[in-house]
Amino acid sequence: MNVLYVDTLTYAQGKMYIVASDEGLVYIGTPNASFEEVEVWAKKPFKGFRFEENKAKLQPYIKQFTAYFNKELTEFDLPIHIKGTPFQLAVWDALMELPYGTTASYSDIAHRIGNPKAVRAVGGAIGANPILAIIPCHRVIGKNGKLTGFRSGLAMKEFLLEMERAGRN
C-alpha cells in the first residue's frame, strides 16, 4: 500500500495539514480544519493510500512554507504530485505562471489556457486546487477587482495577497 505522509504546518493564522507522497507535495489543508478534510479529499485522487505522520519527510516543505509566510521566499522549489483532469492540470499550470504579488482574473486564466469561453470551468478547476500557495489560486480575483471564492476562505485569500504585496516592497 502506498503512503501519504502528513504533518501540520503552523503559521500566523493557525495551522494546516500538509501532505506529501514519495513523489512530492499532494495537498495543503484549509487553515484550522480537522484531519477529516484531508481524509475526505484523499479518497478520490489517492484511493488506497494510507496516512503516516512523518515530520522528517515533510521538513523541506514546512521549511519553504515557513519562509514563504515569513516573506523570505517568493518562489517555491518543491516537487509536487498532483492529480487532476487534463483541464484542471492546464489551469493549475497557468496559475503557477502568475508572479508573486500579482493577480489575474478568471477570464485572464481562461485566455492563458487558450479557452476564453471556459471562465466558469476555470473557476471550478481553481476551486479543486489541492496545493495552496504553490499553485497560487489566491492570486485569481474577479474581473472587477473583488475577491471571489477561495477553498480556504476569503480571509485567508486576503491574508495571502496582503502578505505577498508587503513582501514585494
DSSP file with accessible surface (Angstrom, degrees, kcal/mol):
  #  RESIDUE AA STRUCTURE BP1 BP2  ACC     N-H-->O    O-->H-N    N-H-->O    O-->H-N    TCO  KAPPA ALPHA  PHI   PSI    X-CA   Y-CA   Z-CA
    1    1 A M              0   0  162      0, 0.0    48,-0.1     0, 0.0     2,-0.1   0.000 360.0 360.0 360.0 138.0    0.0    0.0    0.0
    2    2 A N        -     0   0  103     46,-0.4    48,-2.4     1,-0.0     2,-0.4  -0.422 360.0-131.9 -77.4 156.3    1.3    3.5   -0.9
    3    3 A V  E     -a   50   0A  15     46,-0.2     2,-0.5    -2,-0.1    19,-0.4  -0.866  12.3-160.3-116.5 139.8    1.8    6.1    1.8
    4    4 A L  E     -a   51   0A   1     46,-3.0    48,-2.1    -2,-0.4     2,-0.3  -0.988  23.1-143.0-111.8 121.6    0.8    9.7    2.1
    5    5 A Y  E     -aB  52  20A  24     15,-3.4    15,-2.3    -2,-0.5     2,-0.4  -0.672  21.0-169.9 -86.7 140.0    3.0   11.5    4.7
    6    6 A V  E     +aB  53  19A  13     46,-2.2    48,-1.6    -2,-0.3     2,-0.3  -0.963  17.8 149.4-136.0 145.7    1.3   14.1    6.9
    7    7 A D  E     - B   0  18A  11     11,-1.8    11,-2.7    -2,-0.4     2,-0.4  -0.928  41.0-101.9-155.4 175.4    2.3   16.7    9.3
    8    8 A T  E     - B   0  17A  42     -2,-0.3     2,-0.5     9,-0.2     9,-0.2  -0.867  20.2-149.7-110.8 145.5    1.0   20.1   10.5
    9    9 A L  E     - B   0  16A   1      7,-3.3     7,-2.0    -2,-0.4     2,-0.4  -0.959  12.1-156.6-110.8 124.0    2.3   23.5    9.4
   10   10 A T  E     + B   0  15A 102     -2,-0.5     2,-0.3     5,-0.2     5,-0.2  -0.878  25.0 151.8-104.7 134.1    1.9   26.3   12.0
   11   11 A Y  E >   - B   0  14A  23      3,-3.0     3,-2.1    -2,-0.4    55,-0.1  -0.841  60.5 -69.9-147.2-175.3    1.9   29.9   10.8
   12   12 A A  T 3  S+     0   0   88      1,-0.3     3,-0.1    -2,-0.3    -2,-0.0   0.781 128.4  46.8 -56.5 -32.4    0.5   33.3   11.9
   13   13 A Q  T 3  S-     0   0   93      1,-0.2     2,-0.4   143,-0.0    -1,-0.3   0.420 123.5 -90.7 -92.5  -0.3   -3.2   32.4   11.1
   14   14 A G  E <   -B   11   0A  23     -3,-2.1    -3,-3.0    17,-0.1     2,-0.3  -0.989  61.5 -43.7 134.7-133.4   -3.1   29.0   12.8
   15   15 A K  E     -B   10   0A  79     -2,-0.4    17,-3.9    -5,-0.2     2,-0.3  -0.951  40.1-173.8-139.3 157.1   -2.2   25.5   11.5
   16   16 A M  E     -B    9   0A   1     -7,-2.0    -7,-3.3    -2,-0.3     2,-0.3  -0.987  30.7-105.9-146.5 153.6   -2.9   23.4    8.4
   17   17 A Y  E     -B    8   0A  44     -2,-0.3    12,-3.4    13,-0.3     2,-0.4  -0.585  28.1-161.3 -80.0 143.9   -2.2   19.9    7.4
   18   18 A I  E     -BC   7  28A   0    -11,-2.7   -11,-1.8    -2,-0.3     2,-0.4  -0.989   8.8-170.1-127.4 131.7    0.4   19.3    4.8
   19   19 A V  E     +BC   6  27A   0      8,-2.7     7,-2.8    -2,-0.4     8,-1.9  -0.982   7.8 172.5-130.6 137.1    0.5   16.0    2.9
   20   20 A A  E     -BC   5  25A   0    -15,-2.3   -15,-3.4    -2,-0.4     5,-0.3  -0.966  17.7-149.9-139.5 155.6    3.1   14.6    0.5
   21   21 A S  E >   - C   0  24A   2      3,-2.9     3,-0.5    -2,-0.3   -17,-0.1  -0.517  48.7 -89.0-104.9-175.8    3.8   11.3   -1.3
   22   22 A D  T 3  S+     0   0   94    -19,-0.4     3,-0.1     1,-0.2   -18,-0.1   0.760 129.6  53.0 -66.9 -19.5    7.2    9.9   -2.2
   23   23 A E  T 3  S-     0   0  115      1,-0.3     2,-0.3    58,-0.1    -1,-0.2   0.674 122.0 -74.4 -88.6 -22.2    6.9   11.9   -5.4
   24   24 A G  E <  S-C   21   0A   0     -3,-0.5    -3,-2.9    57,-0.1    56,-0.3  -0.929  72.1 -21.9 155.1-174.7    6.1   15.3   -3.9
   25   25 A L  E     +Cd  20  80A   0     54,-2.6    56,-3.0    -2,-0.3    -5,-0.3  -0.398  46.7 171.7 -66.7 133.6    3.6   17.6   -2.2
   26   26 A V  E     +     0   0A   0     -7,-2.8     2,-0.3     1,-0.3    -6,-0.2   0.650  56.7  10.4-116.7 -23.7    0.0   16.5   -2.8
   27   27 A Y  E     -C   19   0A   5     -8,-1.9    -8,-2.7    55,-0.1     2,-0.4  -0.979  41.1-162.6-162.7 141.7   -2.2   18.6   -0.5
   28   28 A I  E     -C   18   0A   0    102,-2.5   104,-0.2    -2,-0.3   -10,-0.2  -0.999  33.7-134.9-122.6 124.0   -2.3   21.7    1.8
   29   29 A G        -     0   0    0    -12,-3.4     3,-0.1    -2,-0.4   103,-0.1  -0.165  26.5 -87.4 -75.5 169.2   -5.3   21.7    4.0
   30   30 A T    >   -     0   0   24      4,-0.2     3,-2.0     1,-0.1   -13,-0.3  -0.543  61.1 -89.2 -70.9 137.6   -7.7   24.5    4.9
   31   31 A P  T 3  S-     0   0   21      0, 0.0   -15,-0.2     0, 0.0    -1,-0.1  -0.226 106.6  -1.4 -53.9 132.5   -6.3   26.5    7.8
   32   32 A N  T 3  S+     0   0  103    -17,-3.9     2,-0.2     1,-0.2   -16,-0.1   0.628  97.6 139.9  62.2  20.5   -7.5   25.2   11.2
   33   33 A A    <   -     0   0   24     -3,-2.0    -1,-0.2   -18,-0.3   -16,-0.1  -0.518  55.5-101.8 -87.5 160.5   -9.6   22.4    9.6
   34   34 A S    >>  -     0   0   71     -2,-0.2     3,-1.3     1,-0.1     4,-0.6  -0.319  30.0-108.0 -76.2 165.8   -9.8   18.9   11.0
   35   35 A F  H >> S+     0   0   50      1,-0.3     4,-2.1     2,-0.2     3,-0.6   0.768 112.4  77.6 -65.5 -22.4   -7.9   16.0    9.6
   36   36 A E  H 3> S+     0   0  124      1,-0.3     4,-2.8     2,-0.2    -1,-0.3   0.869  86.0  60.5 -56.6 -34.8  -11.2   14.7    8.3
   37   37 A E  H <> S+     0   0   50     -3,-1.3     4,-2.4     1,-0.2    -1,-0.3   0.928 105.9  46.9 -58.2 -43.2  -10.9   17.2    5.5
   38   38 A V  H <X S+     0   0    0     -3,-0.6     4,-2.7    -4,-0.6    -2,-0.2   0.929 112.0  50.0 -64.8 -45.4   -7.7   15.6    4.4
   39   39 A E  H  X S+     0   0   86     -4,-2.1     4,-1.0     1,-0.2    -2,-0.2   0.922 112.0  47.2 -61.5 -44.1   -9.2   12.1    4.6
   40   40 A V  H >< S+     0   0   86     -4,-2.8     3,-0.5     1,-0.2     4,-0.4   0.935 114.2  47.4 -63.8 -45.5  -12.2   13.1    2.5
   41   41 A W  H >< S+     0   0   54     -4,-2.4     3,-1.1    -5,-0.3     5,-0.2   0.928 108.6  54.1 -61.2 -45.4  -10.1   14.8   -0.1
   42   42 A A  H 3X S+     0   0    6     -4,-2.7     4,-2.0     1,-0.2    -1,-0.2   0.721  88.2  79.8 -67.9 -19.9   -7.6   12.0   -0.5
   43   43 A K  T << S+     0   0  152     -4,-1.0    -1,-0.2    -3,-0.5     4,-0.2   0.831  98.3  39.9 -59.8 -33.5  -10.2    9.3   -1.2
   44   44 A K  T X4 S+     0   0  194     -3,-1.1     3,-0.8    -4,-0.4    -2,-0.2   0.975 125.1  27.6 -84.2 -60.7  -10.6   10.3   -4.8
   45   45 A P  T 34 S+     0   0   31      0, 0.0    -2,-0.2     0, 0.0    -3,-0.1   0.782 133.0  33.7 -76.5 -21.3   -7.1   11.1   -6.2
   46   46 A F  T >< S+     0   0    4     -4,-2.0     3,-1.8    -5,-0.2    -2,-0.1  -0.215  77.4 170.1-128.2  43.6   -5.2    8.8   -3.9
   47   47 A K  T <   +     0   0  182     -3,-0.8     3,-0.1     1,-0.3    -4,-0.1  -0.272  69.0  24.8 -55.7 134.8   -7.5    5.9   -3.3
   48   48 A G  T 3  S+     0   0   47      1,-0.3   -46,-0.4   -47,-0.1    -1,-0.3   0.429  91.8 125.6  89.2  -1.2   -5.8    3.0   -1.5
   49   49 A F    <   -     0   0   39     -3,-1.8    -1,-0.3    -7,-0.2     2,-0.3  -0.575  47.5-148.2 -85.6 153.8   -3.2    5.2    0.2
   50   50 A R  E     -a    3   0A 111    -48,-2.4   -46,-3.0    -2,-0.2     2,-0.3  -0.874  16.8-118.1-116.6 155.4   -2.6    5.1    3.9
   51   51 A F  E     -a    4   0A  59     -2,-0.3     2,-0.4   -48,-0.2   -46,-0.2  -0.717  27.7-179.4 -94.1 144.8   -1.5    8.1    6.1
   52   52 A E  E     -a    5   0A  66    -48,-2.1   -46,-2.2    -2,-0.3     2,-0.3  -0.978  27.8-127.7-142.6 126.1    1.7    8.2    8.1
   53   53 A E  E     +a    6   0A 138     -2,-0.4     2,-0.2   -48,-0.2   -46,-0.2  -0.597  38.8 164.1 -71.5 130.2    2.9   11.0   10.3
   54   54 A N     >  +     0   0   41    -48,-1.6     4,-1.5    -2,-0.3     5,-0.1  -0.661  19.7 178.1-154.6  90.9    6.4   11.8    9.2
   55   55 A K  H  > S+     0   0  113      1,-0.2     4,-1.0    -2,-0.2    -1,-0.1   0.884  85.2  53.8 -63.2 -40.1    8.0   15.1   10.3
   56   56 A A  H >4 S+     0   0   82      1,-0.2     3,-0.5     2,-0.2    -1,-0.2   0.920 107.7  49.8 -63.2 -42.9   11.3   14.3    8.6
   57   57 A K  H 34 S+     0   0   80      1,-0.2     4,-0.2     2,-0.1    -1,-0.2   0.853 117.2  41.1 -64.8 -33.7    9.8   13.6    5.2
   58   58 A L  H 3X S+     0   0    0     -4,-1.5     4,-2.6     1,-0.2     3,-0.5   0.524  86.6  97.2 -94.4  -4.2    7.8   16.9    5.3
   59   59 A Q  H <X S+     0   0   99     -4,-1.0     4,-2.9    -3,-0.5     5,-0.2   0.886  80.9  52.6 -55.4 -44.0   10.5   19.1    6.8
   60   60 A P  H  > S+     0   0   69      0, 0.0     4,-1.8     0, 0.0    -1,-0.2   0.906 112.9  45.9 -60.6 -36.7   11.6   20.5    3.4
   61   61 A Y  H  > S+     0   0   21     -3,-0.5     4,-2.6    -4,-0.2     5,-0.2   0.937 113.7  47.3 -69.4 -46.2    8.0   21.5    2.6
   62   62 A I  H  X S+     0   0   21     -4,-2.6     4,-2.7     1,-0.2     5,-0.2   0.907 109.6  55.1 -63.0 -39.1    7.4   23.0    6.0
   63   63 A K  H  X S+     0   0  148     -4,-2.9     4,-2.1    -5,-0.3    -1,-0.2   0.934 111.7  42.6 -60.7 -47.0   10.7   24.9    5.8
   64   64 A Q  H  X S+     0   0   42     -4,-1.8     4,-2.5    -5,-0.2    -1,-0.2   0.909 114.5  49.8 -69.6 -40.2    9.8   26.6    2.5
   65   65 A F  H  X S+     0   0    0     -4,-2.6     4,-2.8     2,-0.2     5,-0.2   0.907 110.2  51.5 -64.6 -38.4    6.2   27.3    3.6
   66   66 A T  H  X S+     0   0   52     -4,-2.7     4,-1.6    -5,-0.2    -2,-0.2   0.937 110.9  48.0 -62.0 -44.1    7.5   28.9    6.8
   67   67 A A  H  <>S+     0   0   21     -4,-2.1     5,-3.2    -5,-0.2     6,-0.8   0.907 111.2  51.8 -63.5 -39.0    9.9   31.0    4.7
   68   68 A Y  H ><5S+     0   0    1     -4,-2.5     3,-1.8     4,-0.2    -2,-0.2   0.950 110.5  46.9 -61.4 -49.6    7.0   32.0    2.4
   69   69 A F  H 3<5S+     0   0   19     -4,-2.8    -1,-0.2     1,-0.3    -2,-0.2   0.761 110.3  53.9 -66.3 -23.3    4.8   33.0    5.4
   70   70 A N  T 3<5S-     0   0   92     -4,-1.6    -1,-0.3    -5,-0.2    -2,-0.2   0.269 116.6-115.9 -90.4   8.8    7.7   35.0    6.8
   71   71 A K  T < 5S+     0   0  108     -3,-1.8    -3,-0.2     2,-0.2    -2,-0.1   0.781  88.6 113.5  61.4  29.3    8.1   36.9    3.5
   72   72 A E  S   <S+     0   0  141     -5,-3.2     2,-0.4    -6,-0.2    -4,-0.2   0.449  70.0  49.9-103.3  -5.3   11.5   35.3    3.0
   73   73 A L        +     0   0   39     -6,-0.8    -1,-0.2    -5,-0.2    -2,-0.2  -0.998  46.3 170.2-139.5 129.4   10.6   33.2   -0.1
   74   74 A T  S    S+     0   0   73     -2,-0.4     2,-0.4     1,-0.3    26,-0.2   0.504  74.0  42.4-113.8 -10.7    8.7   34.3   -3.2
   75   75 A E  S    S-     0   0  159     24,-0.1    -1,-0.3    25,-0.0     2,-0.2  -0.981  75.5-136.6-141.6 125.3    9.2   31.2   -5.4
   76   76 A F        -     0   0   38     -2,-0.4     2,-0.2    57,-0.1    57,-0.0  -0.540  10.0-167.8 -81.6 147.3    8.8   27.6   -4.2
   77   77 A D        +     0   0  139     -2,-0.2    -1,-0.1     2,-0.1   -13,-0.0  -0.621  44.3 123.7-130.7  67.0   11.3   24.9   -5.3
   78   78 A L        -     0   0   27     -2,-0.2     2,-0.1   -14,-0.0    -2,-0.1  -0.978  62.9-112.2-129.6 144.9    9.5   21.8   -4.2
   79   79 A P        -     0   0   74      0, 0.0   -54,-2.6     0, 0.0     2,-0.3  -0.492  34.8-160.2 -72.1 142.8    8.4   18.6   -6.1
   80   80 A I  B     -d   25   0A  50    -56,-0.3     2,-0.3    -2,-0.1   -54,-0.2  -0.920  16.0-163.1-124.0 153.3    4.6   18.3   -6.4
   81   81 A H        +     0   0   41    -56,-3.0     2,-0.3    -2,-0.3   -57,-0.1  -0.765  26.8 165.7-135.0  82.3    2.5   15.3   -7.1
   82   82 A I        -     0   0   31     -2,-0.3     2,-0.4    49,-0.0   -56,-0.1  -0.779  21.5-157.4-106.2 149.6   -0.9   16.5   -8.2
   83   83 A K        +     0   0   91     -2,-0.3     2,-0.3   -57,-0.2   -37,-0.0  -0.987  32.7 123.0-125.1 134.1   -3.7   14.5   -9.9
   84   84 A G        -     0   0   31     -2,-0.4    41,-0.0   -39,-0.1    -2,-0.0  -0.967  60.2 -67.2-169.3 178.5   -6.5   16.1  -11.9
   85   85 A T     >  -     0   0   69     -2,-0.3     4,-2.9     1,-0.1     5,-0.2  -0.325  53.6-104.2 -72.0 163.1   -8.2   16.2  -15.3
   86   86 A P  H  > S+     0   0  115      0, 0.0     4,-2.1     0, 0.0     5,-0.1   0.896 124.7  51.2 -56.0 -38.0   -6.2   17.5  -18.2
   87   87 A F  H  > S+     0   0   60      2,-0.2     4,-2.4     1,-0.2     5,-0.2   0.942 110.1  47.9 -65.1 -46.9   -8.2   20.7  -18.0
   88   88 A Q  H  > S+     0   0   45      1,-0.2     4,-3.1     2,-0.2     5,-0.2   0.932 111.2  51.2 -58.9 -44.5   -7.5   21.1  -14.3
   89   89 A L  H  X S+     0   0   59     -4,-2.9     4,-2.5     1,-0.2    -1,-0.2   0.893 108.9  51.2 -61.7 -38.2   -3.8   20.5  -14.9
   90   90 A A  H  X S+     0   0   39     -4,-2.1     4,-2.1    -5,-0.2    -1,-0.2   0.924 112.5  46.2 -64.5 -43.2   -3.8   23.2  -17.6
   91   91 A V  H  X S+     0   0    0     -4,-2.4     4,-2.4     2,-0.2    -2,-0.2   0.941 112.8  49.3 -64.3 -45.9   -5.4   25.7  -15.3
   92   92 A W  H  X S+     0   0    3     -4,-3.1     4,-1.9     1,-0.2    -2,-0.2   0.892 109.5  52.1 -64.0 -37.2   -3.1   24.8  -12.4
   93   93 A D  H  X S+     0   0   87     -4,-2.5     4,-0.6    -5,-0.2    -1,-0.2   0.922 109.5  50.2 -62.5 -42.3    0.0   25.2  -14.8
   94   94 A A  H >< S+     0   0    5     -4,-2.1     3,-1.0     1,-0.2     4,-0.3   0.894 108.2  53.1 -63.2 -38.5   -1.3   28.6  -15.8
   95   95 A L  H >< S+     0   0    0     -4,-2.4     3,-1.9     1,-0.2    -1,-0.2   0.893 101.8  58.7 -63.3 -38.5   -1.7   29.6  -12.1
   96   96 A M  H 3< S+     0   0   68     -4,-1.9    -1,-0.2     1,-0.3    -2,-0.2   0.673  98.6  61.1 -67.9 -13.3    1.9   28.6  -11.4
   97   97 A E  T << S+     0   0  128     -3,-1.0    -1,-0.3    -4,-0.6    -2,-0.2   0.570  78.2 105.8 -86.2  -9.5    3.0   31.2  -14.0
   98   98 A L  S <  S-     0   0    5     -3,-1.9     3,-0.1    -4,-0.3     6,-0.1  -0.586  76.4-122.0 -72.9 122.9    1.4   34.0  -12.1
   99   99 A P    >   -     0   0   75      0, 0.0     3,-1.8     0, 0.0    -1,-0.1  -0.261  33.6 -86.9 -66.1 150.3    4.2   36.0  -10.5
  100  100 A Y  T 3  S+     0   0   24      1,-0.3     3,-0.1   -26,-0.2   -26,-0.1  -0.242 113.1  17.4 -51.1 134.1    4.4   36.5   -6.7
  101  101 A G  T 3  S+     0   0   11      1,-0.3    -1,-0.3    -3,-0.1     2,-0.2   0.555 104.9 104.4  79.6   6.4    2.4   39.5   -5.5
  102  102 A T    <   -     0   0   36     -3,-1.8     2,-0.3    -4,-0.1    -1,-0.3  -0.712  53.2-149.5-112.7 170.3    0.3   39.9   -8.7
  103  103 A T        -     0   0   59     -2,-0.2     2,-0.3    -3,-0.1    37,-0.2  -0.916   9.2-173.2-134.6 163.0   -3.3   39.0   -9.6
  104  104 A A  E     -e  140   0B   6     35,-2.2    37,-2.6    -2,-0.3     2,-0.2  -0.952  24.8-114.0-146.5 161.7   -5.2   37.9  -12.6
  105  105 A S  E  >  -e  141   0B   8     -2,-0.3     4,-1.9    35,-0.2    37,-0.2  -0.533  29.4-110.2 -94.4 166.7   -8.9   37.3  -13.4
  106  106 A Y  H  > S+     0   0   39     35,-0.7     4,-2.5     1,-0.2     5,-0.2   0.897 122.8  54.6 -59.5 -39.3  -10.6   34.1  -14.2
  107  107 A S  H  > S+     0   0   17      1,-0.2     4,-2.3     2,-0.2    -1,-0.2   0.895 103.8  54.3 -61.9 -40.9  -11.0   35.4  -17.7
  108  108 A D  H  > S+     0   0   78      1,-0.2     4,-2.3     2,-0.2    -1,-0.2   0.912 109.7  47.4 -58.8 -43.0   -7.3   36.0  -17.9
  109  109 A I  H  X S+     0   0    0     -4,-1.9     4,-1.8     2,-0.2    -2,-0.2   0.915 108.6  53.9 -67.3 -41.7   -6.6   32.4  -16.9
  110  110 A A  H  <>S+     0   0    0     -4,-2.5     5,-2.8     1,-0.2    -1,-0.2   0.918 111.2  46.7 -58.5 -41.2   -9.2   31.1  -19.5
  111  111 A H  H ><5S+     0   0  111     -4,-2.3     3,-1.6     1,-0.2    -1,-0.2   0.899 107.6  57.0 -65.9 -41.0   -7.3   33.1  -22.2
  112  112 A R  H 3<5S+     0   0  121     -4,-2.3    -1,-0.2     1,-0.3    -2,-0.2   0.823 108.1  46.8 -59.6 -34.9   -4.0   31.8  -21.0
  113  113 A I  T 3<5S-     0   0   43     -4,-1.8    -1,-0.3    -3,-0.1    -2,-0.2   0.365 119.0-111.1 -91.2   6.2   -5.1   28.2  -21.5
  114  114 A G  T < 5S+     0   0   63     -3,-1.6    -3,-0.2    -5,-0.2    -2,-0.1   0.732  92.9 100.7  76.5  23.7   -6.5   29.0  -24.9
  115  115 A N    > < +     0   0   74     -5,-2.8     3,-2.3    -6,-0.2    -4,-0.1  -0.555  40.1 171.0-137.9  69.2  -10.1   28.6  -23.9
  116  116 A P  T 3  S+     0   0   62      0, 0.0     3,-0.4     0, 0.0    -5,-0.2   0.706  76.8  56.2 -61.1 -19.1  -11.6   32.1  -23.4
  117  117 A K  T 3  S+     0   0  203      1,-0.2     3,-0.4    -7,-0.2     4,-0.2   0.513  87.4  81.6 -88.6  -2.1  -15.2   30.9  -23.1
  118  118 A A    <>  +     0   0   14     -3,-2.3     4,-2.7     1,-0.2    -1,-0.2  -0.050  48.3 127.9 -95.2  34.9  -14.3   28.5  -20.2
  119  119 A V  H  > S+     0   0   54     -3,-0.4     4,-2.1     1,-0.2    -1,-0.2   0.917  75.6  45.8 -59.9 -45.7  -14.4   31.1  -17.4
  120  120 A R  H  > S+     0   0  231     -3,-0.4     4,-2.0     1,-0.2    -1,-0.2   0.913 113.0  50.0 -63.8 -42.4  -16.8   29.1  -15.2
  121  121 A A  H  > S+     0   0   50      2,-0.2     4,-2.5     1,-0.2    -2,-0.2   0.883 107.3  54.9 -64.4 -36.1  -14.8   25.8  -15.8
  122  122 A V  H  X S+     0   0    0     -4,-2.7     4,-2.8     2,-0.2    -1,-0.2   0.932 106.3  52.2 -60.5 -43.9  -11.6   27.7  -14.9
  123  123 A G  H  X S+     0   0   25     -4,-2.1     4,-2.4     1,-0.2    -2,-0.2   0.909 109.1  49.9 -59.0 -40.8  -13.3   28.7  -11.6
  124  124 A G  H  X S+     0   0   48     -4,-2.0     4,-1.1     2,-0.2    -1,-0.2   0.913 111.4  47.7 -64.6 -42.0  -14.2   25.0  -10.9
  125  125 A A  H  < S+     0   0    4     -4,-2.5     3,-0.4     2,-0.2     4,-0.3   0.909 111.2  51.0 -66.1 -39.6  -10.6   23.9  -11.6
  126  126 A I  H >< S+     0   0   10     -4,-2.8     3,-1.6     1,-0.2    -2,-0.2   0.922 107.1  54.3 -64.0 -40.5   -9.3   26.6   -9.4
  127  127 A G  H 3< S+     0   0   47     -4,-2.4    -1,-0.2     1,-0.3    -2,-0.2   0.757 106.1  53.1 -64.5 -23.4  -11.7   25.5   -6.6
  128  128 A A  T 3< S+     0   0   42     -4,-1.1    -1,-0.3    -3,-0.4    -2,-0.2   0.423  76.6 131.6 -92.0   1.9  -10.3   22.0   -6.9
  129  129 A N    <   -     0   0    2     -3,-1.6     3,-0.1    -4,-0.3    22,-0.1  -0.346  40.2-165.6 -57.8 121.4   -6.7   23.1   -6.4
  130  130 A P        +     0   0    4      0, 0.0  -102,-2.5     0, 0.0     2,-0.6   0.609  67.9  65.3 -86.2 -10.7   -5.1   20.9   -3.8
  131  131 A I  S  > S-     0   0    0   -104,-0.2     4,-1.7     4,-0.1     6,-0.3  -0.830  71.8-149.2-125.9  98.4   -2.0   22.9   -3.1
  132  132 A L  T  4 S-     0   0    2     -2,-0.6     2,-2.3  -104,-0.2  -103,-0.0  -0.270  77.9  -1.6 -56.6 140.2   -2.3   26.4   -1.5
  133  133 A A  T  4 S+     0   0    2      2,-0.4    -1,-0.2     1,-0.2   -57,-0.1  -0.251 122.8  67.2  74.7 -51.3    0.3   29.0   -2.5
  134  134 A I  T  4 S+     0   0   20     -2,-2.3    -1,-0.2     1,-0.3    -2,-0.2   0.935 112.4  35.3 -65.8 -43.9    2.5   26.7   -4.7
  135  135 A I  S  < S-     0   0    0     -4,-1.7     2,-2.6   -38,-0.0    -2,-0.4  -0.890 101.4-149.5-100.8  92.8   -0.5   26.7   -7.2
  136  136 A P    >   +     0   0    1      0, 0.0     3,-1.9     0, 0.0    -4,-0.1  -0.295  40.5 152.2 -77.5  67.4   -1.4   30.3   -6.3
  137  137 A C  G >   +     0   0    9     -2,-2.6     3,-1.9     1,-0.3    -5,-0.1   0.752  65.8  74.4 -66.3 -18.5   -5.1   30.3   -6.8
  138  138 A H  G 3  S+     0   0    0      1,-0.3    -1,-0.3    -3,-0.2    23,-0.1   0.733  85.0  66.7 -65.5 -18.0   -5.3   33.1   -4.3
  139  139 A R  G <  S+     0   0   15     -3,-1.9   -35,-2.2   -36,-0.1     2,-0.6   0.464  81.6  92.6 -82.0  -0.6   -3.9   35.3   -7.0
  140  140 A V  E <   +e  104   0B   0     -3,-1.9     8,-0.4   -37,-0.2     2,-0.3  -0.850  53.9 167.0 -99.6 124.4   -7.1   35.0   -9.0
  141  141 A I  E     -e  105   0B  21    -37,-2.6   -35,-0.7    -2,-0.6     6,-0.2  -0.780  41.2 -74.6-127.3 170.8   -9.7   37.6   -8.4
  142  142 A G    >   -     0   0   10      4,-3.0     3,-2.4    -2,-0.3    -1,-0.1  -0.261  43.9-111.7 -64.4 155.8  -12.9   38.8  -10.1
  143  143 A K  T 3  S+     0   0  167      1,-0.3    -1,-0.1     2,-0.1   -38,-0.1   0.810 120.3  58.6 -58.5 -27.6  -12.7   40.8  -13.3
  144  144 A N  T 3  S-     0   0  122      2,-0.1    -1,-0.3     1,-0.1     3,-0.1   0.378 123.2-105.7 -83.8   3.7  -14.0   43.8  -11.2
  145  145 A G  S <  S+     0   0   47     -3,-2.4     2,-0.2     1,-0.3    -2,-0.1   0.403  78.3 131.9  89.1  -1.7  -11.0   43.5   -8.8
  146  146 A K        -     0   0  140      1,-0.1    -4,-3.0    -5,-0.1    -1,-0.3  -0.515  64.2-104.8 -85.3 151.2  -13.1   42.0   -6.0
  147  147 A L        -     0   0   59     -6,-0.2     2,-0.2    -2,-0.2    -6,-0.1  -0.510  43.1-172.0 -70.7 140.2  -12.0   38.9   -4.0
  148  148 A T        -     0   0   41     -8,-0.4     9,-0.1     1,-0.3    -8,-0.1  -0.675  37.0 -33.8-124.9-177.2  -14.0   35.8   -5.0
  149  149 A G        +     0   0   55     -2,-0.2     2,-0.3     1,-0.1    -1,-0.3   0.176  52.2 178.5 -42.9 150.1  -14.3   32.3   -3.7
  150  150 A F    >   -     0   0   29      1,-0.1     3,-2.5    -3,-0.1     6,-0.1  -0.941  34.0-131.4-157.6 128.2  -11.4   30.5   -2.1
  151  151 A R  T 3  S+     0   0   81     -2,-0.3    -1,-0.1     1,-0.3     3,-0.1   0.856 111.9  46.5 -52.6 -35.0  -11.3   27.0   -0.6
  152  152 A S  T 3  S-     0   0   15      1,-0.2     4,-0.4  -122,-0.1    -1,-0.3   0.346 125.0 -96.4 -92.2   6.4   -9.6   28.3    2.5
  153  153 A G    <>  -     0   0   32     -3,-2.5     4,-2.0     2,-0.1     3,-0.2   0.142  31.0 -87.6  94.4 151.8  -11.9   31.3    2.8
  154  154 A L  H  > S+     0   0   84      1,-0.2     4,-2.8     2,-0.2     5,-0.2   0.820 123.4  60.5 -66.1 -31.0  -11.8   34.9    1.7
  155  155 A A  H  > S+     0   0   79      2,-0.2     4,-2.4     1,-0.2    -1,-0.2   0.921 107.9  45.1 -62.6 -40.8  -10.0   36.0    4.9
  156  156 A M  H  > S+     0   0   10     -4,-0.4     4,-2.7    -3,-0.2    -2,-0.2   0.903 112.0  52.3 -68.5 -40.1   -7.1   33.6    4.1
  157  157 A K  H  X S+     0   0    1     -4,-2.0     4,-2.5     2,-0.2    -2,-0.2   0.946 111.7  45.8 -60.0 -47.0   -7.1   34.8    0.4
  158  158 A E  H  X S+     0   0  105     -4,-2.8     4,-2.8     1,-0.2     5,-0.3   0.915 111.0  53.6 -63.3 -41.0   -6.8   38.4    1.6
  159  159 A F  H  X S+     0   0   45     -4,-2.4     4,-2.6    -5,-0.2    -2,-0.2   0.938 111.0  45.9 -57.9 -47.4   -4.1   37.5    4.1
  160  160 A L  H  X S+     0   0    0     -4,-2.7     4,-2.5     2,-0.2    -2,-0.2   0.918 113.6  48.0 -65.3 -43.5   -2.0   35.8    1.3
  161  161 A L  H  X S+     0   0    5     -4,-2.5     4,-2.5    -5,-0.2    -1,-0.2   0.928 114.5  45.7 -63.9 -44.5   -2.5   38.7   -1.1
  162  162 A E  H  X S+     0   0   97     -4,-2.8     4,-2.6     2,-0.2     5,-0.2   0.911 112.0  52.2 -64.0 -41.4   -1.6   41.3    1.5
  163  163 A M  H  X S+     0   0   10     -4,-2.6     4,-2.2    -5,-0.3    -2,-0.2   0.930 111.7  46.2 -61.0 -44.3    1.4   39.2    2.7
  164  164 A E  H  X S+     0   0    0     -4,-2.5     4,-1.2     2,-0.2    -1,-0.2   0.896 111.0  51.8 -67.8 -39.5    2.7   39.0   -0.9
  165  165 A R  H  X S+     0   0  100     -4,-2.5     4,-0.6     1,-0.2     3,-0.5   0.927 112.7  45.8 -60.7 -44.2    2.2   42.7   -1.6
  166  166 A A  H >< S+     0   0   49     -4,-2.6     3,-0.8     1,-0.2    -2,-0.2   0.867 109.6  55.8 -65.7 -35.0    4.1   43.5    1.6
  167  167 A G  H 3< S+     0   0   23     -4,-2.2    -1,-0.2     1,-0.2    -2,-0.2   0.708 100.3  59.3 -71.0 -21.3    6.8   41.0    0.6
  168  168 A R  H 3<        0   0  150     -4,-1.2    -1,-0.2    -3,-0.5    -2,-0.2   0.676 360.0 360.0 -77.9 -21.4    7.3   42.7   -2.8
  169  169 A N    <<        0   0  175     -3,-0.8    -3,-0.0    -4,-0.6    -4,-0.0  -0.499 360.0 360.0 -85.0 360.0    8.3   46.0   -1.1
